[in-house]
Amino acid sequence: MSKEAIEISGYSKYNPEAIRRKKINPLTEIYPELPSKKYDVIYADPPWDYGGKMQYDKSSIKSENIGFEKNIFISAASFKYPTLKISQLKELNIDSISSKDCILFMWTTGPQFANAIELGSSWGFEYKTVAFVWDKQVHNPGRYTLSQTEFVLAFKKGKFPSPRGAKNVRQLISVHRGEHSEKPEAVIEGITKMFPTQEKIELFARKNYIGWDNWGLEIPEKKVEIRSQEDTHQIEHTNKQLSML
């Protein structure tokens, strides 16, 4: 066996690809400029940094992929968007865009739960509760238990914004996971129903919803309607039927 074959490893195969696929912020500054107006409702999906942690399958194991002849599967949040450390996220002056009475809804995963509470506090909000739990209907390997949920935490600054809309929005949302980092529209639909008349903004947005302002690096120009959860379930049902044909 050649020296080159002996030295080859999963790391030597996937590290160059990981470097190539890592998303880089196209701006000279970390962030685009924040809006100059105030908002009563803020909805954020921070690009949490996982310290370069990647997901991979058995193709990265030498005994399972002899000679690494098959392509190595790797996936990471940093392949989809520029991730940020909590110290960088704290630099955002969210207080400058929040009304004196404001609600913050923030996405987090289990490993980032404590960081999310710390970040909300640094932005001037008090942690209140878990507003939404997303059952993704599929799971990833976890060190403790299989990981199949994500969370939206609720924070408050000042008083609860009024007038209040719907009071029957469900906490648990069961929607099949889509593309990496894509969140179910049932959450922003629920928030819109709860606060239909308030000024609302989505931070780190990658869609451009009617009735919402938004801020981020990847916002499409065209405004779109928020799909209802019933519409989402119908689309999933149709796709499942088509896949069985």
N, C-alpha and C positions, 0 to 999 in steps of 0.2 A: 504494500500500500504506500502511495506517495506521501511525502511530508505535507503537501497541500491538502490531501484528503484527510490526514490525521488532524490537522489544525482547524478544519472547518467546523463551525458550531452554529447553533440556532442564532446566537447573538450576532455572529459575523454575517449571517444571512439577513436578519431583519433590521439591524441597526442602520445600515445605509438607506434602506427603504423608509424607515421611520424618520430619518433626517429629511429625506426628499419630500415626504408627504406632510410634514408639519406645516400648519398654516401660520403665516406671518402677517402681523398687523400692517396694512398698507399705508397707514398714516405716520407722519413724523412724530406726532404726539400719541400717547397711549389711547386717548379717547377723542371722539368728535366733540364739538362744543355742545353743552347742555342747552335746552330751551330756556327762554327768558320768562316764561309764564309759570304759574303755580298750579299744582294738581292736588285733587282730593283723593285720588286713587292711583297708586303706583304698583305696577305688576312687573316683576323682574325675574329673569332666568340667568343668573350670573354664570359666566364661563369659568366654572371652578377649575382650578389647577390640581391635578392628581399626582404631581411630582414625576411626570413622565411615565406613570404606570400604564401598561398596555394590556389589552386582552389578546389571548392567542389560544390556539387549539393544539391538538397533539402533533400537528405538522412541525412544531418547533422542538419536538423531542427526538433526539438522534436515533433512539431505538425504534421509534414509530415511523420515522421518515429517513430510511437508510440513505446515506450520502446526500441528504437534503435535495433529492431529485425533484420532489414536488415543491410548489411554491409555498412559502411560509405565510400563514394567515396571521395578520396583526391588525388590531383596531385600537384607537385611542381618541379621546375627546379632542386632542390637539391636532388631529388630522382633519377635523371638521370646522374648527374655528380657533382663533388665537385665544388660548387660555390665560387666566390672570391669577396671580397669587392674592391672598386675602389682603395683604398690605397694599397692593395696587388698587383693589376694589374699594378699600377704605378711603382712598384719595378722592373718590367721586364726591362732589359736594351736593348730595341729594337733598340736603336741608334747603338749598337754594331754590329747588323746584317744588317743594312740598308745602301745601297749605298748613295753617296752624292746626287744623283738624284734618288728619290724613290717615288713610289705611295703606299699608304696604303688604303686598302678597309676594312672597319670595319662594322660588323653586329650590329644592335641595335634595340631595341623596342622603342615605344613611351616614356614610363616612364624612359628609360635609355638614351634618346637622348642627354641631356645636359652632362651627365657623359661621353658619348662616345666622344663628342667634347673635353672635359677636358682631357680625357685619351690620345687621339691622340696628343694633344698639349704637354702633359707631355712626350710623346715618341719622341718629336722633329719634329712633323708635323704640317702643317697649314691646317685647315679645308677648303674645297673647295666647295663641293656640295653633293647632294644626288645622288649617282651613280645608285642605283637600288631601286625600290619599289616592294615588293613582295605581291601580292594579293593572300592570302591563300585560297580563295573561301569558307571559313568557318569563323565563328566569335566566339569570346569569349565575355562574358559580360564585359563592361567597365564602369567606373564611369561617363564618359562624353559621349562618343559614343561607339558603338559596335566596338570591336578591331578585325580587320581582315587583317592588314598589318604589315610588318616588313620592315626595311630599311638597305641599305648598304651605308655608308657614305664614301666619297672619301677625302683623305688628301694627301698633297704633301710636299716633302722635296726637296729643290733644284729645278732643272728643270724637266720638263716632260720627262720621259725616252724615248729614241728613239733607233731604228726606231719604229714608231707607226704602228700597224697593222690595224685591222678593225675600221672604224669610224661610222658604222651604227648599233652598238649594242644598243638594246632597253633598256630604263630605266625601263619600267613597265613589270613585269613578273607575269603571272597569272597561277599558278600551285597549284593544290590541296594539302593541308597540309598533310604530312605523319606522321611519328613518332615524338614524342616530340623532339624539337631542331633540327630535320633533315632539312637541307636547300636544296632548289632546285638546282640541278646541272647546271641549265641554267645560274646561276650567275658566277660560276667558269669557265664555258664554255665561257661566254661573255668576262671575263677578259683575258682568254687565247687567244681569238681571237684578243683582243686589243693589247696584248703584247706577241706575239708568240715566240720571240727570247730572251726575257729577263730571268734573273735568278729569279725564283718565289718560294715562300714558303707559306704554309698554317699553321697558328698558331692555337692551340687548335683543331687540326685536329682529325677526327675520321674515315677518309678514306685515302687511299694512292693512289693518282692519278698519272698517267703517265705524265711526264713533270713538275712535281712539287716536291719540297722537302716539308717536313712537320715536325711538332713539336707538342707534346702533350702527354697526358697520355694514350690514347686509340687508337693507330695507328696499323691497321692490317699490317702484313708483305707483303701480296700480293698486287702488283700494279694493278690498274684497269683503264680502259679507262673512260674518261668523256663522259657520255651520252649526246647526243644533245637534245635540247628542243623538236625537232620533235619526237625523240624516246620516250621522257618522255610523250608527249601527246598521242602517240600511245599506250603506256603501260596503261595509265589512261583510254583511250577509251576501250581497251580490258578488263580491270578489271571491268569497269562499265557494259559492255555487259554481262560478266560472272555473275555479281551480280544480273542481271535481269533474269537469267535463273531459 
